[in-house]
Amino acid sequence: MKWLHVSDQHFSPKTSSAKEQSRNQITKTQLFDYLERAGKEVNKLFITGDFCFARDLFGLSSEELKETAIKTVSFIRDLVKKVHIHDISSHVYVVPGNNNLTRSEDHLTLVRGNLSFY
């Protein structure tokens, strides 16, 4: 059985710097180029970790959040095609990271207060 594990892609919405956006695109391009050159086919695909930076989630409009989700789904679909997986439901596993949680203002206040102890 062959499997591929990809983690912490950190897709950057508009609030991220041009440098971060460029780095993310280069990483995706290099990964896809490698998979194509190597002719990689896998049985299972594990995608874990953060799809974006937590700092980018705060204060984003619903459209910007949607843009991040679209980038993430697009990446997953493209990756699935590159590794020749045909049945996503039983061969692709996605585990988001801690940066992908949206938190209420009350929760953020509590966390910020607790950080002052460290």
WOVEN-V255162 format. One record per residue. N is the residue number from 1. RES is the residue in three letters. SS is DSSP state (H for helix, E for strand, - for the rest). PSI is psi as a letter, one per 30 degrees, with the letter a starting at -180 (NA if undefined). NEAR is the number of other C-alpha atoms within 10 Angstrom. Layout:
n=N res=RES ss=SS psi=PSI near=NEAR
n=N res=RES ss=SS psi=PSI near=NEAR
This chain:
n=1 res=MET ss=- psi=k near=5
n=2 res=LYS ss=- psi=k near=9
n=3 res=TRP ss=E psi=l near=14
n=4 res=LEU ss=E psi=k near=14
n=5 res=HIS ss=E psi=k near=10
n=6 res=VAL ss=E psi=k near=13
n=7 res=SER ss=E psi=l near=15
n=8 res=ASP ss=- psi=i near=15
n=9 res=GLN ss=- psi=f near=19
n=10 res=HIS ss=- psi=h near=21
n=11 res=PHE ss=- psi=k near=23
n=12 res=SER ss=- psi=k near=24
n=13 res=PRO ss=- psi=a near=21
n=14 res=LYS ss=- psi=f near=14
n=15 res=THR ss=- psi=f near=14
n=16 res=SER ss=- psi=l near=14
n=17 res=SER ss=- psi=l near=11
n=18 res=ALA ss=H psi=e near=11
n=19 res=LYS ss=H psi=e near=9
n=20 res=GLU ss=H psi=e near=14
n=21 res=GLN ss=H psi=e near=16
n=22 res=SER ss=H psi=e near=12
n=23 res=ARG ss=H psi=e near=14
n=24 res=ASN ss=H psi=e near=16
n=25 res=GLN ss=H psi=e near=15
n=26 res=ILE ss=H psi=e near=12
n=27 res=THR ss=H psi=e near=12
n=28 res=LYS ss=H psi=e near=16
n=29 res=THR ss=H psi=e near=12
n=30 res=GLN ss=H psi=e near=12
n=31 res=LEU ss=H psi=e near=14
n=32 res=PHE ss=H psi=e near=17
n=33 res=ASP ss=H psi=e near=13
n=34 res=TYR ss=H psi=e near=12
n=35 res=LEU ss=H psi=e near=15
n=36 res=GLU ss=H psi=e near=13
n=37 res=ARG ss=H psi=e near=8
n=38 res=ALA ss=H psi=f near=9
n=39 res=GLY ss=- psi=h near=12
n=40 res=LYS ss=- psi=k near=15
n=41 res=GLU ss=- psi=k near=17
n=42 res=VAL ss=- psi=l near=16
n=43 res=ASN ss=- psi=e near=16
n=44 res=LYS ss=E psi=k near=20
n=45 res=LEU ss=E psi=k near=22
n=46 res=PHE ss=E psi=k near=15
n=47 res=ILE ss=E psi=j near=19
n=48 res=THR ss=E psi=l near=16
n=49 res=GLY ss=E psi=a near=18
n=50 res=ASP ss=- psi=k near=19
n=51 res=PHE ss=- psi=f near=24
n=52 res=CYS ss=- psi=l near=23
n=53 res=PHE ss=- psi=k near=19
n=54 res=ALA ss=H psi=e near=16
n=55 res=ARG ss=H psi=f near=12
n=56 res=ASP ss=H psi=f near=20
n=57 res=LEU ss=H psi=e near=20
n=58 res=PHE ss=- psi=k near=14
n=59 res=GLY ss=- psi=g near=10
n=60 res=LEU ss=- psi=k near=14
n=61 res=SER ss=- psi=l near=10
n=62 res=SER ss=H psi=e near=9
n=63 res=GLU ss=H psi=e near=9
n=64 res=GLU ss=H psi=e near=16
n=65 res=LEU ss=H psi=e near=17
n=66 res=LYS ss=H psi=e near=13
n=67 res=GLU ss=H psi=e near=16
n=68 res=THR ss=H psi=e near=21
n=69 res=ALA ss=H psi=e near=16
n=70 res=ILE ss=H psi=e near=12
n=71 res=LYS ss=H psi=e near=16
n=72 res=THR ss=H psi=e near=18
n=73 res=VAL ss=H psi=e near=13
n=74 res=SER ss=H psi=e near=12
n=75 res=PHE ss=H psi=e near=15
n=76 res=ILE ss=H psi=e near=17
n=77 res=ARG ss=H psi=e near=13
n=78 res=ASP ss=H psi=e near=14
n=79 res=LEU ss=H psi=e near=18
n=80 res=VAL ss=H psi=e near=20
n=81 res=LYS ss=H psi=e near=12
n=82 res=LYS ss=H psi=e near=18
n=83 res=VAL ss=- psi=g near=20
n=84 res=HIS ss=- psi=h near=14
n=85 res=ILE ss=- psi=k near=18
n=86 res=HIS ss=- psi=f near=12
n=87 res=ASP ss=- psi=j near=11
n=88 res=ILE ss=H psi=e near=13
n=89 res=SER ss=H psi=f near=7
n=90 res=SER ss=H psi=g near=11
n=91 res=HIS ss=H psi=f near=15
n=92 res=VAL ss=E psi=k near=18
n=93 res=TYR ss=E psi=k near=14
n=94 res=VAL ss=E psi=k near=13
n=95 res=VAL ss=E psi=j near=12
n=96 res=PRO ss=E psi=l near=16
n=97 res=GLY ss=- psi=l near=17
n=98 res=ASN ss=H psi=f near=13
n=99 res=ASN ss=H psi=f near=17
n=100 res=ASN ss=H psi=g near=17
n=101 res=LEU ss=- psi=k near=11
n=102 res=THR ss=- psi=k near=12
n=103 res=ARG ss=- psi=k near=11
n=104 res=SER ss=- psi=l near=9
n=105 res=GLU ss=H psi=e near=10
n=106 res=ASP ss=H psi=e near=9
n=107 res=HIS ss=H psi=e near=11
n=108 res=LEU ss=H psi=e near=12
n=109 res=THR ss=H psi=e near=11
n=110 res=LEU ss=H psi=e near=10
n=111 res=VAL ss=H psi=e near=11
n=112 res=ARG ss=H psi=e near=11
n=113 res=GLY ss=H psi=e near=10
n=114 res=ASN ss=H psi=f near=10
n=115 res=LEU ss=H psi=f near=9
n=116 res=SER ss=- psi=f near=7
n=117 res=PHE ss=- psi=f near=6
n=118 res=TYR ss=- psi=NA near=4
